[in-house]
Amino acid sequence: MSLPPDIIISNARVYTADPVRPWAESFAVREGILVAIGDVSEIATLAGTDTVIRDLGGAFVMPGLIDVHNHHALAGRADLFELTFSSELSFEQVLDAVRRRADTLAEGAWILGGSWGSTLLPELMSERARHALDAAAGGRPVMLSDDSHHNRLVSTAALELAGITADSADPDGGVIVRDPHTGRPSGVLLEAAGLPVEEALARTQRLTAAEHAASSARAVEILHSYGVTAFQDAGASVDILRSLKQLDDAGELTAWVVTSMLINDPILGLSPVGAELIDQGEQYRSRHHRPDFVKIFLDGVPPTRTGAFLEPYLPDDVHGAHFTGTTTMDPAELVGWLRRSAAAGLGAKVHCTGDAAVRVVLDAVEIVRREGYTHTAIQVAHGQFVHPDDVPRFAALNVYADISPFIWVPGVIPDAIAAVLPAELAAHMQPNRDLLDAGALVAGGSDWPVSASPDALEGIQGLVTRADPSGTFAGTLWAEQAISVAEAVAVFTIDAARAMGVDDVTGSLVPGKSADFVVLSQNLFEVDPDRIAASTVEQTWFAGEPVFKRD
């Protein structure tokens, strides 16, 4: 080393996520880059007269956590500008939250937010529920997302602004849920049926460029408090791309960010999408922002029967006994988009919740791999249900499993899924153990704000125990799919970095990479697995600079 380090982290229990040297005691950083790692005595010899030495008193240190799937700008916007509440609330509690929000707003102002639990759906499918929402909001337009953020509950004023009436036909890819007795809209809009409301909102109440940037900045701040130093946004609009570059150019983007540009948009109402957005992406590339992926929604979500399955849903009055759900595009169109993105040097993140959608992706990847696109990064996002015959295909085709959100443990979403799928199928969700054993690369994401927080420690505990880290929901979900602590840590560090394509700069503590690390209150490898999520993030560092410190 020709020049002494700026800082030395010393006297720590350092887990590096590097199989060559998994543990160390100290490391040195110069100009944001980790330049040496080893024992306290050997690293101490590198110090110069101006080197700052931080003695951590034996604290546990690991690479910065990585979230391969979130919607950071939506989460930041919600934190700054919207009503937020737990998906575990009853409908009456949701109404109470709306009343409190209405008291702070001018007449006619929109009430936006979420997330109501999917298990409330039967209770909301009536005009009575819509009228109750109208009363709570004081007649204001309301749009509240469910826990998947694919579906909405809206008020009468919002329906009127969107032009949705009893005579409105269901749009392609969406359902206007109607009161079974009156036939009039209940206020529940599934998937694409909510787009007219999003368009009405855009006409009357839009975020400014400064507010978009503030949303991204706030999200990064929150992520740091959970030890996250790199993430992939799973559905980026041009506003998000622009905001990230703006922050980075100003020296204010303190995370590695990979964005997934939307190919189709059945739920958010954003524009542009597809080829027009892809063509703009490169101009927003910056030091820490990589617009390296596209995002394709291939199906919806199981609770509303919009996920695509090989086996039928449980019969109901609307869909009958043989309904399996559908994909948003046919296989040929999917192949076309994968081919086009690969030719442009872009990876693809494909949203699949049902096992039929997963199979369609794998079949499409097989075609583009044969055409020569052998190294293009392709992620199956969520992959909640994978047919056993398709598990080995992930490794064979070099497809990454983006396992998110945190629904590999009992909770509201698994309960809602169990209400619509055959019991044997619903009980076999998220085959993480099988995927790893088959050689697949598995990467961890939160899908925040679908999840209440981007807490990767909860994700790690859930992966190891298959039980609810909060203790709210009893039991386990397919306990045979539990993985080890070391495997779970890799899922949220080096393997997530590989899936995102940032393993050249982060994901492990090795010389030459960015000095991105987190100091935790407990050693994850020594604490009881049931206590992993009780660990607290004491410090988060990005590029050799502290970006979070617990008070």
Solvent accessible surface area in square Angstrom, and as a share of the most:
residue,aa,sasa,rsa
1,M,117,0.52
2,S,113,0.73
3,L,95,0.47
4,P,59,0.37
5,P,3,0.02
6,D,64,0.33
7,I,17,0.08
8,I,3,0.01
9,I,1,0.00
10,S,12,0.08
11,N,63,0.32
12,A,8,0.06
13,R,106,0.39
14,V,0,0.00
15,Y,28,0.11
16,T,1,0.01
17,A,11,0.08
18,D,28,0.14
19,P,116,0.73
20,V,135,0.78
21,R,84,0.31
22,P,56,0.35
23,W,68,0.24
24,A,6,0.04
25,E,76,0.34
26,S,0,0.00
27,F,0,0.00
28,A,0,0.00
29,V,3,0.01
30,R,60,0.22
31,E,133,0.59
32,G,13,0.12
33,I,66,0.33
34,L,1,0.00
35,V,46,0.26
36,A,18,0.14
37,I,26,0.13
38,G,0,0.00
39,D,62,0.32
40,V,54,0.31
41,S,84,0.54
42,E,79,0.35
43,I,4,0.02
44,A,51,0.39
45,T,110,0.64
46,L,55,0.27
47,A,39,0.30
48,G,25,0.24
49,T,144,0.84
50,D,130,0.67
51,T,18,0.11
52,V,79,0.45
53,I,95,0.48
54,R,96,0.35
55,D,96,0.50
56,L,31,0.15
57,G,62,0.59
58,G,44,0.42
59,A,29,0.22
60,F,8,0.03
61,V,0,0.00
62,M,0,0.00
63,P,1,0.01
64,G,1,0.01
65,L,0,0.00
66,I,0,0.00
67,D,4,0.02
68,V,0,0.00
69,H,1,0.00
70,N,0,0.00
71,H,21,0.09
72,H,0,0.00
73,A,9,0.07
74,L,36,0.18
75,A,5,0.04
76,G,0,0.00
77,R,79,0.29
78,A,15,0.12
79,D,71,0.37
80,L,77,0.38
81,F,71,0.30
82,E,25,0.11
83,L,21,0.10
84,T,79,0.46
85,F,28,0.12
86,S,55,0.36
87,S,32,0.21
88,E,100,0.45
89,L,44,0.22
90,S,50,0.32
91,F,4,0.02
92,E,106,0.47
93,Q,89,0.39
94,V,1,0.00
95,L,3,0.02
96,D,59,0.31
97,A,4,0.03
98,V,0,0.00
99,R,100,0.37
100,R,155,0.56
101,R,65,0.24
102,A,7,0.05
103,D,125,0.65
104,T,102,0.59
105,L,47,0.23
106,A,75,0.58
107,E,161,0.72
108,G,47,0.45
109,A,27,0.21
110,W,14,0.05
111,I,0,0.00
112,L,26,0.13
113,G,10,0.10
114,G,10,0.09
115,S,13,0.08
116,W,4,0.01
117,G,0,0.00
118,S,9,0.06
119,T,69,0.40
120,L,21,0.11
121,L,23,0.11
122,P,107,0.67
123,E,77,0.35
124,L,0,0.00
125,M,69,0.31
126,S,24,0.16
127,E,16,0.07
128,R,149,0.55
129,A,0,0.00
130,R,15,0.06
131,H,99,0.44
132,A,29,0.22
133,L,0,0.00
134,D,27,0.14
135,A,81,0.63
136,A,5,0.04
137,A,0,0.00
138,G,54,0.52
139,G,49,0.47
140,R,31,0.11
141,P,8,0.05
142,V,0,0.00
143,M,15,0.07
144,L,0,0.00
145,S,24,0.16
146,D,3,0.01
147,D,4,0.02
148,S,14,0.09
149,H,41,0.19
150,H,10,0.05
151,N,1,0.00
152,R,8,0.03
153,L,1,0.00
154,V,0,0.00
155,S,1,0.00
156,T,36,0.21
157,A,22,0.17
158,A,0,0.00
159,L,7,0.03
160,E,124,0.55
161,L,80,0.40
162,A,18,0.14
163,G,52,0.50
164,I,13,0.07
165,T,73,0.42
166,A,48,0.37
167,D,136,0.71
168,S,27,0.18
169,A,87,0.67
170,D,68,0.35
171,P,50,0.31
172,D,141,0.73
173,G,61,0.58
174,G,10,0.09
175,V,58,0.33
176,I,8,0.04
177,V,13,0.07
178,R,68,0.25
179,D,10,0.05
180,P,108,0.68
181,H,171,0.76
182,T,64,0.37
183,G,36,0.34
184,R,117,0.43
185,P,7,0.04
186,S,0,0.00
187,G,0,0.00
188,V,0,0.00
189,L,0,0.00
190,L,15,0.07
191,E,9,0.04
192,A,9,0.07
193,A,2,0.01
194,G,0,0.00
195,L,37,0.18
196,P,42,0.26
197,V,0,0.00
198,E,34,0.15
199,E,86,0.38
200,A,1,0.01
201,L,23,0.11
202,A,36,0.28
203,R,163,0.59
204,T,85,0.50
205,Q,82,0.37
206,R,170,0.62
207,L,47,0.23
208,T,77,0.45
209,A,65,0.51
210,A,72,0.56
211,E,56,0.25
212,H,37,0.17
213,A,7,0.05
214,A,42,0.33
215,S,2,0.01
216,S,1,0.00
217,A,40,0.31
218,R,75,0.27
219,A,0,0.00
220,V,8,0.04
221,E,100,0.45
222,I,25,0.13
223,L,2,0.01
224,H,8,0.04
225,S,31,0.20
226,Y,64,0.24
227,G,0,0.00
228,V,2,0.01
229,T,0,0.00
230,A,0,0.00
231,F,0,0.00
232,Q,0,0.00
233,D,1,0.01
234,A,0,0.00
235,G,4,0.04
236,A,0,0.00
237,S,7,0.05
238,V,14,0.08
239,D,34,0.17
240,I,14,0.07
241,L,0,0.00
242,R,98,0.36
243,S,3,0.02
244,L,0,0.00
245,K,52,0.22
246,Q,89,0.40
247,L,10,0.05
248,D,16,0.08
249,D,97,0.50
250,A,64,0.50
251,G,63,0.61
252,E,105,0.47
253,L,4,0.02
254,T,44,0.26
255,A,1,0.01
256,W,19,0.07
257,V,1,0.01
258,V,0,0.00
259,T,0,0.00
260,S,0,0.00
261,M,3,0.01
262,L,0,0.00
263,I,8,0.04
264,N,29,0.15
265,D,21,0.11
266,P,24,0.15
267,I,8,0.04
268,L,29,0.14
269,G,35,0.34
270,L,59,0.29
271,S,94,0.61
272,P,21,0.13
273,V,47,0.27
274,G,6,0.05
275,A,32,0.24
276,E,106,0.47
277,L,0,0.00
278,I,20,0.10
279,D,106,0.55
280,Q,45,0.20
281,G,0,0.00
282,E,109,0.49
283,Q,111,0.49
284,Y,23,0.09
285,R,86,0.31
286,S,24,0.15
287,R,180,0.66
288,H,20,0.09
289,H,0,0.00
290,R,45,0.16
291,P,2,0.01
292,D,34,0.17
293,F,5,0.02
294,V,0,0.00
295,K,1,0.00
296,I,0,0.00
297,F,6,0.02
298,L,0,0.00
299,D,3,0.02
300,G,3,0.03
301,V,11,0.07
302,P,2,0.01
303,P,15,0.10
304,T,11,0.06
305,R,29,0.11
306,T,32,0.18
307,G,0,0.00
308,A,2,0.02
309,F,6,0.02
310,L,72,0.36
311,E,76,0.34
312,P,44,0.27
313,Y,4,0.02
314,L,66,0.33
315,P,87,0.55
316,D,47,0.25
317,D,155,0.80
318,V,122,0.70
319,H,60,0.27
320,G,33,0.31
321,A,55,0.42
322,H,158,0.71
323,F,58,0.24
324,T,42,0.24
325,G,11,0.10
326,T,101,0.59
327,T,41,0.24
328,T,65,0.38
329,M,14,0.06
330,D,82,0.43
331,P,78,0.49
332,A,77,0.60
333,E,82,0.37
334,L,0,0.00
335,V,11,0.06
336,G,28,0.27
337,W,51,0.18
338,L,3,0.01
339,R,94,0.34
340,R,112,0.41
341,S,1,0.00
342,A,11,0.08
343,A,71,0.55
344,A,61,0.47
345,G,65,0.62
346,L,15,0.08
347,G,6,0.05
348,A,0,0.00
349,K,0,0.00
350,V,0,0.00
351,H,4,0.02
352,C,0,0.00
353,T,2,0.01
354,G,0,0.00
355,D,7,0.04
356,A,17,0.13
357,A,0,0.00
358,V,0,0.00
359,R,71,0.26
360,V,30,0.17
361,V,0,0.00
362,L,0,0.00
363,D,62,0.32
364,A,2,0.02
365,V,0,0.00
366,E,66,0.30
367,I,62,0.31
368,V,1,0.01
369,R,25,0.09
370,R,173,0.63
371,E,84,0.38
372,G,50,0.48
373,Y,66,0.25
374,T,69,0.40
375,H,168,0.75
376,T,22,0.13
377,A,25,0.19
378,I,1,0.01
379,Q,0,0.00
380,V,1,0.00
381,A,0,0.00
382,H,9,0.04
383,G,7,0.06
384,Q,7,0.03
385,F,2,0.01
386,V,17,0.10
387,H,60,0.27
388,P,101,0.63
389,D,96,0.50
390,D,2,0.01
391,V,12,0.07
392,P,72,0.45
393,R,49,0.18
394,F,1,0.01
395,A,40,0.31
396,A,87,0.67
397,L,23,0.11
398,N,61,0.32
399,V,1,0.01
400,Y,32,0.12
401,A,5,0.04
402,D,1,0.01
403,I,2,0.01
404,S,0,0.00
405,P,9,0.05
406,F,33,0.14
407,I,9,0.05
408,W,1,0.00
409,V,11,0.06
410,P,21,0.13
411,G,11,0.10
412,V,20,0.11
413,I,26,0.13
414,P,13,0.08
415,D,71,0.37
416,A,6,0.04
417,I,0,0.00
418,A,55,0.42
419,A,70,0.55
420,V,15,0.08
421,L,1,0.00
422,P,28,0.18
423,A,84,0.65
424,E,128,0.57
425,L,27,0.14
426,A,7,0.06
427,A,47,0.36
428,H,65,0.29
429,M,1,0.00
430,Q,0,0.00
431,P,3,0.02
432,N,0,0.00
433,R,56,0.20
434,D,55,0.28
435,L,2,0.01
436,L,37,0.18
437,D,100,0.52
438,A,37,0.29
439,G,55,0.53
440,A,7,0.06
441,L,38,0.19
442,V,0,0.00
443,A,1,0.00
444,G,0,0.00
445,G,0,0.00
446,S,1,0.01
447,D,8,0.04
448,W,16,0.05
449,P,23,0.15
450,V,21,0.12
451,S,17,0.11
452,A,108,0.84
453,S,24,0.15
454,P,2,0.01
455,D,19,0.10
456,A,4,0.03
457,L,4,0.02
458,E,65,0.29
459,G,1,0.01
460,I,0,0.00
461,Q,10,0.05
462,G,1,0.01
463,L,0,0.00
464,V,23,0.13
465,T,25,0.15
466,R,0,0.00
467,A,29,0.22
468,D,22,0.11
469,P,34,0.21
470,S,81,0.52
471,G,60,0.58
472,T,80,0.46
473,F,52,0.22
474,A,99,0.77
475,G,52,0.50
476,T,75,0.44
477,L,22,0.11
478,W,55,0.19
479,A,49,0.38
480,E,128,0.58
481,Q,7,0.03
482,A,30,0.23
483,I,7,0.04
484,S,52,0.33
485,V,25,0.15
486,A,49,0.38
487,E,54,0.24
488,A,0,0.00
489,V,1,0.00
490,A,23,0.18
491,V,0,0.00
492,F,1,0.01
493,T,0,0.00
494,I,17,0.09
495,D,21,0.11
496,A,0,0.00
497,A,0,0.00
498,R,101,0.37
499,A,0,0.00
500,M,1,0.00
501,G,39,0.37
502,V,0,0.00
503,D,52,0.27
504,D,90,0.47
505,V,31,0.18
506,T,2,0.01
507,G,2,0.02
508,S,7,0.05
509,L,2,0.01
510,V,30,0.17
511,P,74,0.47
512,G,53,0.51
513,K,25,0.11
514,S,5,0.04
515,A,0,0.00
516,D,4,0.02
517,F,1,0.00
518,V,0,0.00
519,V,5,0.03
520,L,3,0.02
521,S,59,0.38
522,Q,50,0.22
523,N,21,0.11
524,L,1,0.00
525,F,63,0.26
526,E,132,0.59
527,V,28,0.16
528,D,81,0.42
529,P,50,0.31
530,D,91,0.47
531,R,137,0.50
532,I,0,0.00
533,A,25,0.19
534,A,44,0.34
535,S,7,0.05
536,T,52,0.30
537,V,6,0.03
538,E,57,0.26
539,Q,32,0.14
540,T,0,0.00
541,W,4,0.01
542,F,7,0.03
543,A,27,0.21
544,G,10,0.09
545,E,110,0.49
546,P,68,0.43
547,V,42,0.24
548,F,46,0.19
549,K,144,0.61
550,R,103,0.38
551,D,183,0.95
